[in-house]
Amino acid sequence: MFNSRLTSLIRKEFIQILRDPRTLVLVLVIPVMQLFLLGYAATNDVRNVPLAVYDQDRGSAARQLLDAYRAADYFRIAFDVDSEEQLRKLIDAGKARVGLIIPPDYTRKVKGGGDASVMFILDGSDPTVASTALSAAQLIGQQHATRIQAERMVGRAQTTLRLPVEVHTQVWYNPDLVSAYYMIPGVIGMILFALTSILTATAVVRERERGTIEQLIVTPIRPWELVIGKILPYVILAFLNMLEVLAIGHWWFGVPVRGSLILILALSGLFLLTSLGIGLLASTFANTQQEAMLVVWMTLLPALFLSGFFFPLEAMPKVLQWVSLFLPLRYYLVIIRSLLLKDIGVAELRTEIIALMIFGLALMTIASLRIRKRLD
């Protein structure tokens, strides 16, 4: 079977593979990256959901209730607010995923043997987090009420089965927890990121691979004109695809568009600076279209799993959450989901906008300098 001709051909292919160490390293690294990303990031076991508390009571019974929620690792009491307006702003901005409102007469009713109720407000823009938080809020509240009821029965020989504390819940932005409301905005982000970065990287490398880049260099065209001329068609295609998905998502799947469409387009253009910068930067490291694709895939895989596209950030280990801070797609997904599902403006998205500006300017500057150096 393995005659001399076949052995020579196999040997030649291995030699060609070894002569391209960059591609070999990428091919060996990508499966390992997929293994770790899927092993640690692919989970819906949500923990430490940021909780904002509006405690109007400040009594001992209210503190015991908060201790019950603090003891469970489902929630992390991140904010103590003084009004419902502050709580709303935190949920609108995505800083708090859940809000707890304790009425002013809570301790008096509980200590007096009466019935009390609290209100949980959940951000339904992420159905996975919201459904987990909804179940946990009700379960922990029932367990706490059962303990209070047991103490009453022991102390006063009370036999009623009515729980003294009732947890009411209200889901904002996506009351029915429709998964399409979460996924379709994410698809828009992935289209903008993947399409522009891959096509930009391969378009620049294709000119170099075919030997036509030298013909463009000797023409009167300037380097920045060459870059803009190569990337602008793909920017237009990305926007057309974005509007196509947005229209289908709205008219077919019922995804609302509550924010300003102009603001959506403007911030999407800002996000495109990062994906274009990644594509141009990848083209400076690659000599062939295959290498360019692999280099871009090295950024696409972390973006796919660590940006909150599939899996909630709250469910990931802390290390991966820190890594996600360096992924521009993470910030854009917060922006696009907030603008589609919530009626908010620039003020609530200030952190994400600043992050995209920093990433975009840095990536485009580095990519432009490297391209200029290679063209010169």
ChimeraX attribute file (.defattr): number of C-alpha atoms within 10 A of each C-alpha:
attribute: neighborCount
match mode: 1-to-1
recipient: residues
	/A:1	5
	/A:2	8
	/A:3	7
	/A:4	9
	/A:5	9
	/A:6	11
	/A:7	11
	/A:8	12
	/A:9	11
	/A:10	12
	/A:11	12
	/A:12	12
	/A:13	11
	/A:14	11
	/A:15	11
	/A:16	10
	/A:17	13
	/A:18	13
	/A:19	11
	/A:20	11
	/A:21	11
	/A:22	15
	/A:23	19
	/A:24	13
	/A:25	11
	/A:26	15
	/A:27	14
	/A:28	10
	/A:29	12
	/A:30	15
	/A:31	11
	/A:32	11
	/A:33	14
	/A:34	14
	/A:35	11
	/A:36	11
	/A:37	18
	/A:38	13
	/A:39	10
	/A:40	14
	/A:41	23
	/A:42	16
	/A:43	15
	/A:44	16
	/A:45	14
	/A:46	21
	/A:47	20
	/A:48	16
	/A:49	23
	/A:50	19
	/A:51	28
	/A:52	27
	/A:53	22
	/A:54	21
	/A:55	21
	/A:56	16
	/A:57	17
	/A:58	15
	/A:59	14
	/A:60	14
	/A:61	17
	/A:62	22
	/A:63	13
	/A:64	13
	/A:65	17
	/A:66	17
	/A:67	13
	/A:68	14
	/A:69	19
	/A:70	15
	/A:71	11
	/A:72	13
	/A:73	12
	/A:74	20
	/A:75	21
	/A:76	18
	/A:77	19
	/A:78	14
	/A:79	17
	/A:80	15
	/A:81	17
	/A:82	12
	/A:83	13
	/A:84	14
	/A:85	10
	/A:86	15
	/A:87	24
	/A:88	16
	/A:89	14
	/A:90	20
	/A:91	23
	/A:92	22
	/A:93	22
	/A:94	18
	/A:95	17
	/A:96	23
	/A:97	23
	/A:98	31
	/A:99	27
	/A:100	24
	/A:101	21
	/A:102	22
	/A:103	17
	/A:104	14
	/A:105	15
	/A:106	24
	/A:107	21
	/A:108	17
	/A:109	16
	/A:110	20
	/A:111	15
	/A:112	9
	/A:113	14
	/A:114	13
	/A:115	16
	/A:116	20
	/A:117	17
	/A:118	18
	/A:119	17
	/A:120	21
	/A:121	23
	/A:122	28
	/A:123	26
	/A:124	26
	/A:125	27
	/A:126	22
	/A:127	23
	/A:128	21
	/A:129	25
	/A:130	24
	/A:131	17
	/A:132	16
	/A:133	25
	/A:134	21
	/A:135	12
	/A:136	17
	/A:137	22
	/A:138	16
	/A:139	13
	/A:140	18
	/A:141	22
	/A:142	17
	/A:143	14
	/A:144	21
	/A:145	22
	/A:146	17
	/A:147	13
	/A:148	18
	/A:149	22
	/A:150	17
	/A:151	13
	/A:152	17
	/A:153	14
	/A:154	10
	/A:155	9
	/A:156	10
	/A:157	10
	/A:158	12
	/A:159	11
	/A:160	10
	/A:161	10
	/A:162	11
	/A:163	19
	/A:164	22
	/A:165	23
	/A:166	17
	/A:167	17
	/A:168	16
	/A:169	17
	/A:170	14
	/A:171	19
	/A:172	19
	/A:173	20
	/A:174	21
	/A:175	14
	/A:176	11
	/A:177	20
	/A:178	17
	/A:179	15
	/A:180	14
	/A:181	25
	/A:182	23
	/A:183	19
	/A:184	21
	/A:185	26
	/A:186	23
	/A:187	16
	/A:188	24
	/A:189	26
	/A:190	20
	/A:191	16
	/A:192	25
	/A:193	25
	/A:194	21
	/A:195	19
	/A:196	29
	/A:197	33
	/A:198	26
	/A:199	23
	/A:200	29
	/A:201	30
	/A:202	25
	/A:203	20
	/A:204	26
	/A:205	25
	/A:206	19
	/A:207	17
	/A:208	17
	/A:209	15
	/A:210	10
	/A:211	11
	/A:212	11
	/A:213	16
	/A:214	12
	/A:215	9
	/A:216	15
	/A:217	14
	/A:218	9
	/A:219	8
	/A:220	7
	/A:221	10
	/A:222	12
	/A:223	16
	/A:224	12
	/A:225	9
	/A:226	14
	/A:227	16
	/A:228	11
	/A:229	11
	/A:230	17
	/A:231	20
	/A:232	14
	/A:233	13
	/A:234	20
	/A:235	22
	/A:236	12
	/A:237	14
	/A:238	22
	/A:239	19
	/A:240	13
	/A:241	16
	/A:242	20
	/A:243	14
	/A:244	13
	/A:245	16
	/A:246	21
	/A:247	15
	/A:248	13
	/A:249	20
	/A:250	16
	/A:251	10
	/A:252	9
	/A:253	14
	/A:254	13
	/A:255	23
	/A:256	17
	/A:257	20
	/A:258	14
	/A:259	18
	/A:260	14
	/A:261	12
	/A:262	9
	/A:263	15
	/A:264	17
	/A:265	15
	/A:266	12
	/A:267	19
	/A:268	20
	/A:269	15
	/A:270	18
	/A:271	25
	/A:272	24
	/A:273	23
	/A:274	26
	/A:275	27
	/A:276	29
	/A:277	25
	/A:278	26
	/A:279	32
	/A:280	32
	/A:281	26
	/A:282	28
	/A:283	30
	/A:284	20
	/A:285	16
	/A:286	22
	/A:287	16
	/A:288	19
	/A:289	21
	/A:290	13
	/A:291	23
	/A:292	29
	/A:293	19
	/A:294	19
	/A:295	24
	/A:296	23
	/A:297	18
	/A:298	17
	/A:299	17
	/A:300	19
	/A:301	15
	/A:302	19
	/A:303	21
	/A:304	19
	/A:305	22
	/A:306	29
	/A:307	28
	/A:308	23
	/A:309	22
	/A:310	17
	/A:311	21
	/A:312	22
	/A:313	25
	/A:314	19
	/A:315	22
	/A:316	23
	/A:317	12
	/A:318	11
	/A:319	8
	/A:320	18
	/A:321	17
	/A:322	13
	/A:323	12
	/A:324	20
	/A:325	14
	/A:326	15
	/A:327	21
	/A:328	23
	/A:329	28
	/A:330	22
	/A:331	23
	/A:332	28
	/A:333	22
	/A:334	21
	/A:335	28
	/A:336	23
	/A:337	22
	/A:338	25
	/A:339	23
	/A:340	24
	/A:341	22
	/A:342	21
	/A:343	13
	/A:344	18
	/A:345	16
	/A:346	14
	/A:347	9
	/A:348	18
	/A:349	19
	/A:350	12
	/A:351	12
	/A:352	19
	/A:353	19
	/A:354	12
	/A:355	17
	/A:356	23
	/A:357	17
	/A:358	12
	/A:359	22
	/A:360	21
	/A:361	15
	/A:362	15
	/A:363	20
	/A:364	20
	/A:365	14
	/A:366	15
	/A:367	21
	/A:368	19
	/A:369	13
	/A:370	17
	/A:371	20
	/A:372	15
	/A:373	10
	/A:374	9
	/A:375	12
	/A:376	8
